[in-house]
Amino acid sequence: MSKLDPRIAAAINGENGEAEKAGTRKCLMSRRQFLLSSGIATSVVMVGIPGMPEAQTPAVISTYPRKLIARLSELTVDEPVDFEYPDEGEYAESILVKLGQTAGGGLGPDKDVVAFNYTCTHQGGPLQGTYQAADKALGPCPLHLTTFDLTRHGIFISGQAYQSLPQVLLELEGDDIYAVGMFGLIYGRFDNFQG
């Protein structure tokens, strides 16, 4: 192990006026004191000081159109239905499919009807026509081969994406299936509406 030059060590330790010559100054706080004080400061910021008023954050509420997209009685297992939601803009193409097995966010008596946006969350690749009935998956994306599991809220199975597909929230009224909202952000947008 090499020895530190005595002048550098003196400058680091603030000895013999070397710190001032080097343009530095001696640290008056030990590492332990620094960690303790930064921990206390972080706790105060995170928890707050008793008696201080809490910051008021307004709730953000997004209103989505309610759109009739299909009839439950007309769906066949593994035969996707295409529709556009939440608007008719770019990247609004979506898939509705009866999977034939229970799925996260599933609708109907078997909880197997789900809907997702067709746009890959990695770089916006189109996923139309990539539904895999055997795996209940969407993909692979033609850009970087990302594949999404439709039984588990559109979580990515493989590929470059790191976010799940945006899931279209569904509502059943009698035999009618309505799209009523989005869970997740559609690729290429800073909100789910074209503006």
CYANA upper distance limits for C-alpha pairs under 8 A (distance plus 0.5 A):
  4 LEU  CA      8 ILE  CA      7.34
  4 LEU  CA      9 ALA  CA      6.80
  5 ASP  CA      9 ALA  CA      6.74
  6 PRO  CA     10 ALA  CA      6.49
  7 ARG  CA     11 ALA  CA      6.61
  7 ARG  CA     18 GLU  CA      7.39
  8 ILE  CA     12 ILE  CA      6.62
  9 ALA  CA     13 ASN  CA      6.56
 10 ALA  CA     14 GLY  CA      6.20
 10 ALA  CA     15 GLU  CA      5.31
 10 ALA  CA     16 ASN  CA      7.33
 10 ALA  CA     18 GLU  CA      6.37
 10 ALA  CA     19 ALA  CA      7.61
 11 ALA  CA     15 GLU  CA      6.78
 11 ALA  CA     17 GLY  CA      8.08
 11 ALA  CA     18 GLU  CA      5.05
 11 ALA  CA     19 ALA  CA      4.62
 11 ALA  CA     20 GLU  CA      8.23
 11 ALA  CA     21 LYS  CA      8.39
 11 ALA  CA     22 ALA  CA      6.95
 11 ALA  CA     24 THR  CA      7.80
 11 ALA  CA     25 ARG  CA      8.40
 11 ALA  CA     26 LYS  CA      8.46
 12 ILE  CA     19 ALA  CA      7.12
 12 ILE  CA     24 THR  CA      8.45
 12 ILE  CA     26 LYS  CA      7.52
 13 ASN  CA     19 ALA  CA      8.00
 13 ASN  CA     26 LYS  CA      6.66
 13 ASN  CA     27 CYS  CA      8.46
 14 GLY  CA     18 GLU  CA      6.71
 14 GLY  CA     19 ALA  CA      5.26
 14 GLY  CA     20 GLU  CA      8.34
 14 GLY  CA     25 ARG  CA      6.74
 14 GLY  CA     26 LYS  CA      5.06
 14 GLY  CA     27 CYS  CA      8.36
 15 GLU  CA     19 ALA  CA      7.31
 17 GLY  CA     21 LYS  CA      7.10
 18 GLU  CA     22 ALA  CA      6.60
 19 ALA  CA     23 GLY  CA      6.69
 19 ALA  CA     24 THR  CA      5.40
 19 ALA  CA     25 ARG  CA      5.60
 19 ALA  CA     26 LYS  CA      7.06
 20 GLU  CA     24 THR  CA      6.11
 20 GLU  CA     25 ARG  CA      6.57
 29 MET  CA     33 GLN  CA      6.45
 29 MET  CA     34 PHE  CA      6.77
 30 SER  CA     34 PHE  CA      6.69
 31 ARG  CA     35 LEU  CA      6.72
 32 ARG  CA     36 LEU  CA      6.64
 33 GLN  CA     37 SER  CA      6.54
 34 PHE  CA     38 SER  CA      6.52
 35 LEU  CA     39 GLY  CA      6.50
 36 LEU  CA     40 ILE  CA      6.80
 37 SER  CA     41 ALA  CA      6.64
 38 SER  CA     42 THR  CA      6.56
 39 GLY  CA     43 SER  CA      6.68
 40 ILE  CA     44 VAL  CA      6.78
 41 ALA  CA     45 VAL  CA      6.81
 42 THR  CA     46 MET  CA      6.52
 43 SER  CA     47 VAL  CA      6.23
 43 SER  CA     48 GLY  CA      8.00
 44 VAL  CA     48 GLY  CA      5.42
 44 VAL  CA     49 ILE  CA      6.70
 48 GLY  CA     52 MET  CA      7.80
 63 THR  CA    181 GLY  CA      8.42
 64 TYR  CA     86 PRO  CA      7.21
 64 TYR  CA    180 VAL  CA      6.66
 64 TYR  CA    181 GLY  CA      5.98
 65 PRO  CA     86 PRO  CA      7.30
 65 PRO  CA    179 ALA  CA      8.38
 65 PRO  CA    180 VAL  CA      6.79
 65 PRO  CA    181 GLY  CA      8.01
 66 ARG  CA    178 TYR  CA      6.74
 66 ARG  CA    179 ALA  CA      6.23
 66 ARG  CA    180 VAL  CA      5.22
 66 ARG  CA    181 GLY  CA      8.22
 67 LYS  CA     85 TYR  CA      8.48
 67 LYS  CA    178 TYR  CA      5.70
 67 LYS  CA    179 ALA  CA      5.68
 67 LYS  CA    180 VAL  CA      7.19
 68 LEU  CA    176 ASP  CA      7.35
 68 LEU  CA    177 ILE  CA      6.47
 68 LEU  CA    178 TYR  CA      4.88
 68 LEU  CA    179 ALA  CA      6.98
 69 ILE  CA     83 PHE  CA      7.30
 69 ILE  CA    176 ASP  CA      8.33
 69 ILE  CA    177 ILE  CA      6.45
 69 ILE  CA    178 TYR  CA      6.16
 69 ILE  CA    179 ALA  CA      7.17
 70 ALA  CA     74 GLU  CA      8.02
 70 ALA  CA     75 LEU  CA      8.34
 70 ALA  CA     81 VAL  CA      8.50
 70 ALA  CA    176 ASP  CA      6.70
 70 ALA  CA    177 ILE  CA      5.82
 70 ALA  CA    178 TYR  CA      7.83
 71 ARG  CA     75 LEU  CA      7.39
 71 ARG  CA    175 ASP  CA      5.92
 71 ARG  CA    176 ASP  CA      5.16
 71 ARG  CA    177 ILE  CA      6.18
 72 LEU  CA    108 GLY  CA      8.01
 72 LEU  CA    175 ASP  CA      5.81
 72 LEU  CA    176 ASP  CA      6.77
 72 LEU  CA    177 ILE  CA      6.95
 73 SER  CA    175 ASP  CA      7.01
 75 LEU  CA     79 GLU  CA      7.84
 75 LEU  CA     97 VAL  CA      8.20
 75 LEU  CA     98 LYS  CA      7.04
 76 THR  CA     98 LYS  CA      6.93
 77 VAL  CA     97 VAL  CA      7.77
 77 VAL  CA     98 LYS  CA      5.37
 77 VAL  CA     99 LEU  CA      6.08
 77 VAL  CA    100 GLY  CA      6.01
 78 ASP  CA     97 VAL  CA      6.80
 78 ASP  CA     98 LYS  CA      6.35
 78 ASP  CA     99 LEU  CA      6.05
 78 ASP  CA    100 GLY  CA      7.78
 78 ASP  CA    133 ALA  CA      6.12
 79 GLU  CA     97 VAL  CA      6.82
 79 GLU  CA     98 LYS  CA      7.63
 80 PRO  CA     95 ILE  CA      6.70
 80 PRO  CA     96 LEU  CA      6.12
 80 PRO  CA     97 VAL  CA      5.06
 80 PRO  CA     98 LYS  CA      7.83
 80 PRO  CA    131 TYR  CA      8.36
 81 VAL  CA     95 ILE  CA      6.24
 81 VAL  CA     96 LEU  CA      5.56
 81 VAL  CA     97 VAL  CA      6.76
 82 ASP  CA     93 GLU  CA      7.60
 82 ASP  CA     94 SER  CA      6.24
 82 ASP  CA     95 ILE  CA      5.27
 82 ASP  CA     96 LEU  CA      6.82
 83 PHE  CA     93 GLU  CA      6.44
 83 PHE  CA     94 SER  CA      5.80
 83 PHE  CA     95 ILE  CA      6.88
 83 PHE  CA     96 LEU  CA      8.11
 84 GLU  CA     88 GLU  CA      6.34
 84 GLU  CA     92 ALA  CA      5.62
 84 GLU  CA     93 GLU  CA      5.00
 84 GLU  CA     94 SER  CA      6.05
 85 TYR  CA     92 ALA  CA      5.72
 85 TYR  CA     93 GLU  CA      7.04
 85 TYR  CA     94 SER  CA      7.07
 85 TYR  CA    117 ASN  CA      8.44
 85 TYR  CA    168 VAL  CA      8.42
 85 TYR  CA    179 ALA  CA      7.97
 86 PRO  CA     92 ALA  CA      6.97
 86 PRO  CA    181 GLY  CA      7.74
 86 PRO  CA    182 MET  CA      8.16
 86 PRO  CA    192 ASN  CA      7.53
 86 PRO  CA    193 PHE  CA      7.31
 87 ASP  CA     92 ALA  CA      6.72
 87 ASP  CA    193 PHE  CA      7.06
 87 ASP  CA    194 GLN  CA      7.88
 88 GLU  CA     92 ALA  CA      6.54
 89 GLY  CA    193 PHE  CA      8.34
 89 GLY  CA    194 GLN  CA      6.54
 90 GLU  CA    194 GLN  CA      8.02
 91 TYR  CA    117 ASN  CA      8.27
 91 TYR  CA    118 TYR  CA      7.94
 91 TYR  CA    119 THR  CA      6.68
 91 TYR  CA    186 ILE  CA      7.64
 91 TYR  CA    187 TYR  CA      7.72
 91 TYR  CA    188 GLY  CA      8.23
 92 ALA  CA    117 ASN  CA      7.25
 92 ALA  CA    118 TYR  CA      8.16
 92 ALA  CA    186 ILE  CA      8.43
 93 GLU  CA    117 ASN  CA      6.55
 93 GLU  CA    118 TYR  CA      6.10
 93 GLU  CA    119 THR  CA      8.04
 94 SER  CA    115 ALA  CA      7.38
 94 SER  CA    116 PHE  CA      6.01
 94 SER  CA    117 ASN  CA      4.69
 94 SER  CA    118 TYR  CA      5.38
 95 ILE  CA    115 ALA  CA      5.82
 95 ILE  CA    116 PHE  CA      5.94
 95 ILE  CA    117 ASN  CA      6.88
 95 ILE  CA    118 TYR  CA      6.92
 96 LEU  CA    113 VAL  CA      7.61
 96 LEU  CA    114 VAL  CA      6.22
 96 LEU  CA    115 ALA  CA      4.68
 96 LEU  CA    116 PHE  CA      7.28
 97 VAL  CA    113 VAL  CA      6.16
 97 VAL  CA    114 VAL  CA      6.18
 97 VAL  CA    115 ALA  CA      6.85
 98 LYS  CA    112 ASP  CA      6.08
 98 LYS  CA    113 VAL  CA      4.81
 98 LYS  CA    114 VAL  CA      7.12
 99 LEU  CA    103 ALA  CA      8.25
 99 LEU  CA    112 ASP  CA      5.84
 99 LEU  CA    113 VAL  CA      6.74
 99 LEU  CA    114 VAL  CA      8.17
 99 LEU  CA    133 ALA  CA      8.19
 99 LEU  CA    136 LYS  CA      7.05
 99 LEU  CA    151 THR  CA      8.37
100 GLY  CA    110 ASP  CA      8.22
100 GLY  CA    112 ASP  CA      6.29
101 GLN  CA    110 ASP  CA      7.57
101 GLN  CA    111 LYS  CA      7.97
101 GLN  CA    112 ASP  CA      5.79
101 GLN  CA    151 THR  CA      8.32
102 THR  CA    106 GLY  CA      7.07
102 THR  CA    110 ASP  CA      6.65
102 THR  CA    111 LYS  CA      5.55
102 THR  CA    112 ASP  CA      5.08
102 THR  CA    151 THR  CA      7.43
103 ALA  CA    111 LYS  CA      6.68
103 ALA  CA    112 ASP  CA      5.76
103 ALA  CA    113 VAL  CA      8.01
103 ALA  CA    114 VAL  CA      7.82
103 ALA  CA    150 LEU  CA      7.62
103 ALA  CA    151 THR  CA      4.61
103 ALA  CA    152 ARG  CA      6.62
103 ALA  CA    153 HIS  CA      7.91
104 GLY  CA    111 LYS  CA      8.47
104 GLY  CA    150 LEU  CA      8.47
104 GLY  CA    151 THR  CA      6.21
104 GLY  CA    152 ARG  CA      5.64
104 GLY  CA    153 HIS  CA      5.72
105 GLY  CA    111 LYS  CA      7.94
105 GLY  CA    114 VAL  CA      7.21
105 GLY  CA    153 HIS  CA      7.22
105 GLY  CA    169 LEU  CA      8.06
106 GLY  CA    110 ASP  CA      8.37
106 GLY  CA    111 LYS  CA      4.66
106 GLY  CA    112 ASP  CA      5.24
106 GLY  CA    113 VAL  CA      5.47
106 GLY  CA    114 VAL  CA      5.67
107 LEU  CA    111 LYS  CA      4.90
107 LEU  CA    112 ASP  CA      6.34
107 LEU  CA    113 VAL  CA      5.39
107 LEU  CA    114 VAL  CA      7.08
107 LEU  CA    170 LEU  CA      7.51
107 LEU  CA    171 GLU  CA      7.89
107 LEU  CA    172 LEU  CA      7.66
108 GLY  CA    112 ASP  CA      7.13
108 GLY  CA    113 VAL  CA      6.91
108 GLY  CA    172 LEU  CA      7.70
114 VAL  CA    150 LEU  CA      8.04
114 VAL  CA    167 GLN  CA      8.37
114 VAL  CA    168 VAL  CA      8.10
114 VAL  CA    170 LEU  CA      8.03
115 ALA  CA    167 GLN  CA      6.48
115 ALA  CA    168 VAL  CA      5.64
115 ALA  CA    169 LEU  CA      7.81
115 ALA  CA    170 LEU  CA      8.03
116 PHE  CA    154 GLY  CA      7.90
116 PHE  CA    165 LEU  CA      7.02
116 PHE  CA    166 PRO  CA      6.31
116 PHE  CA    167 GLN  CA      4.85
116 PHE  CA    168 VAL  CA      5.69
117 ASN  CA    165 LEU  CA      7.01
117 ASN  CA    166 PRO  CA      6.09
117 ASN  CA    167 GLN  CA      6.87
117 ASN  CA    168 VAL  CA      7.39
117 ASN  CA    186 ILE  CA      7.66
118 TYR  CA    126 PRO  CA      6.81
118 TYR  CA    127 LEU  CA      5.63
118 TYR  CA    128 GLN  CA      6.57
118 TYR  CA    165 LEU  CA      8.41
119 THR  CA    124 GLY  CA      5.81
119 THR  CA    125 GLY  CA      6.31
119 THR  CA    126 PRO  CA      5.69
119 THR  CA    127 LEU  CA      6.40
119 THR  CA    165 LEU  CA      8.07
119 THR  CA    186 ILE  CA      7.77
119 THR  CA    187 TYR  CA      7.05
120 CYS  CA    124 GLY  CA      5.30
120 CYS  CA    125 GLY  CA      5.57
120 CYS  CA    126 PRO  CA      6.88
120 CYS  CA    127 LEU  CA      7.07
120 CYS  CA    141 CYS  CA      7.21
120 CYS  CA    146 THR  CA      8.10
120 CYS  CA    161 ALA  CA      8.05
120 CYS  CA    165 LEU  CA      7.29
120 CYS  CA    187 TYR  CA      7.58
121 THR  CA    125 GLY  CA      8.37
121 THR  CA    161 ALA  CA      6.47
121 THR  CA    162 TYR  CA      8.09
121 THR  CA    163 GLN  CA      6.65
121 THR  CA    164 SER  CA      7.53
121 THR  CA    165 LEU  CA      6.75
121 THR  CA    186 ILE  CA      7.84
121 THR  CA    187 TYR  CA      5.92
122 HIS  CA    146 THR  CA      8.48
122 HIS  CA    160 GLN  CA      6.84
122 HIS  CA    161 ALA  CA      4.89
122 HIS  CA    162 TYR  CA      7.50
122 HIS  CA    163 GLN  CA      8.06
122 HIS  CA    187 TYR  CA      8.30
123 GLN  CA    143 LEU  CA      8.27
123 GLN  CA    187 TYR  CA      7.96
124 GLY  CA    187 TYR  CA      6.29
124 GLY  CA    188 GLY  CA      7.55
125 GLY  CA    141 CYS  CA      6.54
125 GLY  CA    142 PRO  CA      7.03
125 GLY  CA    143 LEU  CA      6.39
126 PRO  CA    141 CYS  CA      7.18
126 PRO  CA    142 PRO  CA      7.76
127 LEU  CA    131 TYR  CA      8.46
127 LEU  CA    138 LEU  CA      7.35
127 LEU  CA    139 GLY  CA      6.52
127 LEU  CA    140 PRO  CA      8.00
127 LEU  CA    141 CYS  CA      6.23
127 LEU  CA    142 PRO  CA      8.13
130 THR  CA    138 LEU  CA      6.03
130 THR  CA    139 GLY  CA      5.37
130 THR  CA    140 PRO  CA      7.12
130 THR  CA    141 CYS  CA      8.17
131 TYR  CA    136 LYS  CA      7.77
131 TYR  CA    137 ALA  CA      6.37
131 TYR  CA    138 LEU  CA      5.00
131 TYR  CA    139 GLY  CA      6.79
132 GLN  CA    136 LYS  CA      6.14
132 GLN  CA    137 ALA  CA      5.68
132 GLN  CA    138 LEU  CA      6.57
132 GLN  CA    139 GLY  CA      7.82
133 ALA  CA    137 ALA  CA      7.43
135 ASP  CA    149 ASP  CA      8.29
136 LYS  CA    149 ASP  CA      6.89
136 LYS  CA    150 LEU  CA      6.32
136 LYS  CA    151 THR  CA      7.13
137 ALA  CA    147 THR  CA      7.18
137 ALA  CA    148 PHE  CA      5.89
137 ALA  CA    149 ASP  CA      5.09
137 ALA  CA    150 LEU  CA      5.81
137 ALA  CA    151 THR  CA      8.28
138 LEU  CA    147 THR  CA      6.21
138 LEU  CA    148 PHE  CA      5.65
138 LEU  CA    149 ASP  CA      7.16
138 LEU  CA    150 LEU  CA      7.42
139 GLY  CA    145 LEU  CA      7.47
139 GLY  CA    146 THR  CA      6.73
139 GLY  CA    147 THR  CA      4.81
139 GLY  CA    148 PHE  CA      6.82
140 PRO  CA    144 HIS  CA      8.22
140 PRO  CA    145 LEU  CA      4.88
140 PRO  CA    146 THR  CA      5.51
140 PRO  CA    147 THR  CA      5.10
140 PRO  CA    148 PHE  CA      8.40
141 CYS  CA    145 LEU  CA      5.04
141 CYS  CA    146 THR  CA      5.62
141 CYS  CA    147 THR  CA      7.01
144 HIS  CA    159 GLY  CA      6.79
144 HIS  CA    160 GLN  CA      6.75
145 LEU  CA    158 SER  CA      8.00
145 LEU  CA    159 GLY  CA      5.77
145 LEU  CA    160 GLN  CA      7.85
146 THR  CA    156 PHE  CA      7.40
146 THR  CA    157 ILE  CA      7.76
146 THR  CA    158 SER  CA      5.81
146 THR  CA    159 GLY  CA      4.24
146 THR  CA    160 GLN  CA      6.27
146 THR  CA    161 ALA  CA      6.65
147 THR  CA    156 PHE  CA      6.23
147 THR  CA    157 ILE  CA      5.93
147 THR  CA    158 SER  CA      5.94
147 THR  CA    159 GLY  CA      6.91
148 PHE  CA    154 GLY  CA      5.78
148 PHE  CA    155 ILE  CA      5.94
148 PHE  CA    156 PHE  CA      4.67
148 PHE  CA    157 ILE  CA      5.81
148 PHE  CA    158 SER  CA      7.91
148 PHE  CA    164 SER  CA      7.73
148 PHE  CA    165 LEU  CA      7.62
149 ASP  CA    153 HIS  CA      7.60
149 ASP  CA    154 GLY  CA      5.41
149 ASP  CA    155 ILE  CA      5.93
149 ASP  CA    156 PHE  CA      6.62
149 ASP  CA    157 ILE  CA      6.66
150 LEU  CA    154 GLY  CA      5.07
150 LEU  CA    155 ILE  CA      7.76
153 HIS  CA    164 SER  CA      7.72
153 HIS  CA    165 LEU  CA      8.08
153 HIS  CA    167 GLN  CA      7.19
154 GLY  CA    164 SER  CA      5.64
154 GLY  CA    165 LEU  CA      5.43
154 GLY  CA    166 PRO  CA      7.75
154 GLY  CA    167 GLN  CA      7.40
155 ILE  CA    163 GLN  CA      7.52
155 ILE  CA    164 SER  CA      4.77
155 ILE  CA    165 LEU  CA      7.05
156 PHE  CA    161 ALA  CA      7.23
156 PHE  CA    162 TYR  CA      7.56
156 PHE  CA    163 GLN  CA      7.36
156 PHE  CA    164 SER  CA      6.08
156 PHE  CA    165 LEU  CA      8.08
164 SER  CA    184 GLY  CA      8.26
165 LEU  CA    184 GLY  CA      7.69
165 LEU  CA    186 ILE  CA      8.45
166 PRO  CA    182 MET  CA      7.02
166 PRO  CA    183 PHE  CA      6.01
166 PRO  CA    184 GLY  CA      4.89
166 PRO  CA    185 LEU  CA      6.41
166 PRO  CA    186 ILE  CA      6.55
167 GLN  CA    182 MET  CA      6.29
167 GLN  CA    183 PHE  CA      5.55
167 GLN  CA    184 GLY  CA      7.03
168 VAL  CA    179 ALA  CA      6.90
168 VAL  CA    180 VAL  CA      7.94
168 VAL  CA    181 GLY  CA      6.40
168 VAL  CA    182 MET  CA      5.15
168 VAL  CA    183 PHE  CA      6.76
169 LEU  CA    179 ALA  CA      6.34
169 LEU  CA    180 VAL  CA      6.11
169 LEU  CA    181 GLY  CA      5.42
169 LEU  CA    182 MET  CA      5.99
169 LEU  CA    183 PHE  CA      7.15
170 LEU  CA    177 ILE  CA      7.17
170 LEU  CA    178 TYR  CA      6.08
170 LEU  CA    179 ALA  CA      5.22
170 LEU  CA    180 VAL  CA      6.27
170 LEU  CA    181 GLY  CA      7.85
171 GLU  CA    177 ILE  CA      6.30
171 GLU  CA    178 TYR  CA      5.64
171 GLU  CA    179 ALA  CA      6.95
171 GLU  CA    180 VAL  CA      7.18
172 LEU  CA    176 ASP  CA      6.28
172 LEU  CA    177 ILE  CA      5.28
172 LEU  CA    178 TYR  CA      6.85
173 GLU  CA    177 ILE  CA      7.03
173 GLU  CA    178 TYR  CA      8.23
182 MET  CA    192 ASN  CA      8.24
185 LEU  CA    189 ARG  CA      7.70
185 LEU  CA    190 PHE  CA      7.95
185 LEU  CA    191 ASP  CA      7.09
185 LEU  CA    192 ASN  CA      6.65
186 ILE  CA    191 ASP  CA      8.05
186 ILE  CA    192 ASN  CA      6.44
189 ARG  CA    193 PHE  CA      8.01
189 ARG  CA    194 GLN  CA      8.10
